[in-house]
């Protein structure tokens, strides 16, 4: 009987409902031109991304009809990033827990969630949304920098806190010690291949 609160539409693409006064169908540069005025930080992040140089515009990920906009899901990203999304979905075979299973089993399907206040469940969903959204949990919107997502601090936003102190444990172990000492000299643009990093990321 439990229903997700309306704020979940920003956490789970399946629940998103566009609610804006703008009508019309817009493509590429028209989106950027308008959003540069009222959401310039988003546009600046996009301009610094590889999407901009590849001419992947807002409409590619969100749609072009302003009354039917969507929030991107892994399936949206899969149109261009097949191997990366395949790696993410591969976790589904591993059972639970897994990033790809984090939203539905932990947030929607567990009986103990249904008795919690909605605000508490939303707090959990901030991190568990990786199961629905996947990509932008590690690659921040709208820059989607691989170098940024490789850094341990990208993991810290979820893997920390009183109930799962993963980052704190890692940070105080030898791997984290090396990261603290060398993170400013590390070339984060290198792929996550053997020999490219002195410490696990």
C-alpha positions as CSV (number, residue, x, y, z in Angstrom):
1,X,0.0,0.0,0.0
2,X,3.0,2.3,0.5
3,X,3.3,5.1,-2.1
4,X,6.4,7.1,-2.7
5,X,6.1,10.8,-1.7
6,X,6.1,13.3,-4.5
7,X,9.7,14.4,-3.9
8,X,10.7,10.9,-5.1
9,X,10.1,12.2,-8.7
10,X,13.5,13.9,-8.4
11,X,15.1,10.6,-7.2
12,X,13.5,8.1,-9.4
13,X,13.1,8.8,-13.2
14,X,10.0,6.4,-13.4
15,X,8.1,8.8,-11.1
16,X,9.1,12.1,-12.8
17,X,6.2,14.4,-13.9
18,X,7.1,17.6,-15.8
19,X,5.4,20.6,-14.2
20,X,6.4,23.8,-15.9
21,X,4.7,26.6,-17.8
22,X,6.8,26.3,-21.0
23,X,5.0,24.9,-24.0
24,X,6.8,23.9,-27.2
25,X,9.3,21.6,-28.8
26,X,12.9,22.7,-28.5
27,X,16.2,21.2,-29.8
28,X,19.8,21.6,-28.9
29,X,21.0,25.1,-29.0
30,X,17.6,26.5,-28.2
31,X,17.7,24.7,-24.9
32,X,21.2,25.9,-24.1
33,X,20.3,29.5,-25.0
34,X,17.3,29.6,-22.7
35,X,18.8,27.8,-19.8
36,X,21.9,30.0,-19.9
37,X,19.7,32.7,-18.5
38,X,18.1,31.0,-15.5
39,X,20.3,28.0,-14.8
40,X,23.7,29.1,-15.9
41,X,25.6,26.7,-13.6
42,X,24.0,23.8,-15.3
43,X,24.9,25.1,-18.7
44,X,28.5,25.9,-17.6
45,X,28.9,22.3,-16.3
46,X,27.5,21.0,-19.6
47,X,29.9,23.3,-21.6
48,X,32.8,21.8,-19.7
49,X,31.7,18.2,-20.4
50,X,32.5,15.9,-23.3
51,X,28.8,16.0,-24.1
52,X,29.1,19.6,-25.2
53,X,32.0,18.9,-27.6
54,X,30.1,15.9,-29.0
55,X,27.0,18.1,-29.4
56,X,24.9,16.0,-27.0
57,X,22.4,18.6,-26.0
58,X,19.7,18.7,-23.3
59,X,17.1,17.3,-25.6
60,X,19.2,14.1,-26.1
61,X,18.7,13.2,-22.5
62,X,15.5,14.9,-21.4
63,X,13.5,15.0,-24.7
64,X,12.5,18.0,-26.7
65,X,8.8,18.5,-25.8
66,X,8.8,20.8,-22.8
67,X,5.5,19.3,-21.5
68,X,6.9,15.7,-21.8
69,X,10.4,16.1,-20.4
70,X,11.9,13.1,-18.7
71,X,14.7,12.5,-16.2
72,X,17.5,10.3,-17.6
73,X,17.8,6.7,-16.5
74,X,20.5,4.1,-17.2
75,X,18.6,3.2,-20.3
76,X,18.9,6.8,-21.6
77,X,22.6,6.7,-21.1
78,X,22.8,3.2,-22.7
79,X,22.0,4.8,-26.1
80,X,25.6,6.0,-26.2
81,X,27.4,4.3,-23.3
82,X,26.5,0.7,-23.9
83,X,29.6,-0.9,-22.3
84,X,29.4,1.2,-19.1
85,X,25.7,0.6,-18.6
86,X,26.3,-3.1,-19.3
87,X,28.8,-3.1,-16.5
88,X,26.3,-1.4,-14.1
89,X,23.6,-3.9,-15.0
90,X,26.0,-6.8,-14.6
91,X,25.6,-6.3,-10.8
92,X,22.0,-7.5,-11.1
93,X,23.5,-11.0,-11.4
94,X,25.4,-10.7,-8.2
95,X,22.3,-10.6,-6.1
96,X,21.8,-8.2,-3.2
97,X,23.4,-5.9,-2.1
98,X,24.4,-4.3,-5.3
99,X,24.3,-0.7,-6.7
100,X,21.9,-1.8,-9.5
101,X,19.5,-3.2,-6.8
102,X,19.8,-0.4,-4.3
103,X,16.5,1.4,-5.0
104,X,13.7,-1.1,-5.4
105,X,14.6,-3.8,-2.8
106,X,15.9,-1.4,-0.2
107,X,13.5,1.5,-0.6
108,X,10.3,0.3,-2.2
109,X,10.0,-3.4,-1.4
110,X,11.2,-3.8,2.2
111,X,8.3,-4.0,4.7
112,X,10.2,-2.1,7.4
113,X,10.3,1.0,5.1
114,X,6.5,1.3,5.0
115,X,6.3,2.1,8.7
116,X,8.8,4.9,8.6
117,X,8.0,8.6,8.2
118,X,8.2,9.7,4.5
119,X,10.9,12.2,5.2
120,X,13.2,9.4,6.6
121,X,12.6,7.2,3.6
122,X,13.5,10.1,1.3
123,X,16.7,10.5,3.3
124,X,17.6,6.9,2.5
125,X,16.6,7.3,-1.1
126,X,19.1,10.1,-1.6
127,X,21.8,7.4,-1.8
128,X,19.8,4.3,-2.7
129,X,18.5,6.1,-5.9
130,X,21.6,4.8,-7.6
131,X,19.6,1.7,-8.4
132,X,17.2,3.8,-10.5
133,X,19.4,6.5,-11.8
134,X,22.8,4.9,-11.7
135,X,25.0,7.2,-13.7
136,X,24.5,10.5,-12.1
137,X,25.0,9.1,-8.6
138,X,28.8,9.0,-9.4
139,X,29.1,11.3,-12.4
140,X,27.6,14.6,-11.2
141,X,25.2,16.4,-13.5
142,X,25.7,17.9,-16.0
143,X,29.5,17.6,-16.3
144,X,29.5,13.8,-16.1
145,X,33.3,13.8,-15.6
146,X,34.9,10.4,-15.5
147,X,37.9,11.8,-13.6
148,X,35.6,13.2,-11.0
149,X,33.8,9.9,-10.5
150,X,37.1,8.0,-10.1
151,X,37.9,9.9,-7.0
152,X,37.1,8.3,-3.6
153,X,35.1,11.3,-2.6
154,X,32.5,10.4,-5.2
155,X,31.8,7.2,-3.2
156,X,31.9,9.1,0.1
157,X,28.6,10.8,-0.6
158,X,26.8,7.5,0.0
159,X,29.3,5.2,1.7
160,X,29.6,7.1,4.9
161,X,27.6,7.9,8.1
162,X,26.7,6.1,11.3
163,X,25.1,3.0,9.7
164,X,27.8,2.3,7.1
165,X,31.1,3.9,7.8
166,X,32.8,2.5,4.6
167,X,34.6,5.7,3.6
168,X,35.8,6.5,7.1
169,X,37.3,3.0,7.4
170,X,38.9,3.1,4.0
171,X,40.2,6.7,4.6
172,X,42.0,5.6,7.8
173,X,43.4,2.4,6.3
174,X,46.7,2.3,4.3
175,X,44.9,2.7,0.9
176,X,43.3,5.9,2.2
177,X,46.6,7.1,3.7
178,X,48.2,6.9,0.3
179,X,45.3,8.7,-1.3
180,X,45.6,11.5,1.3
181,X,49.3,11.9,0.6
182,X,49.1,11.7,-3.3
183,X,45.6,12.8,-4.3
184,X,46.8,16.2,-5.5
185,X,49.5,14.7,-7.7
186,X,47.3,11.9,-9.1
187,X,46.2,12.1,-12.7
188,X,42.5,11.2,-12.4
189,X,42.1,11.3,-16.2
190,X,43.8,7.9,-16.5
191,X,41.4,4.9,-16.8
192,X,40.9,2.6,-13.9
193,X,43.5,0.1,-15.2
194,X,46.1,-1.9,-13.4
195,X,49.2,0.2,-12.7
196,X,47.5,3.6,-13.2
197,X,46.8,4.2,-9.5
198,X,48.8,3.3,-6.3
199,X,45.6,2.8,-4.3
200,X,42.2,1.3,-5.0
201,X,39.6,4.0,-5.8
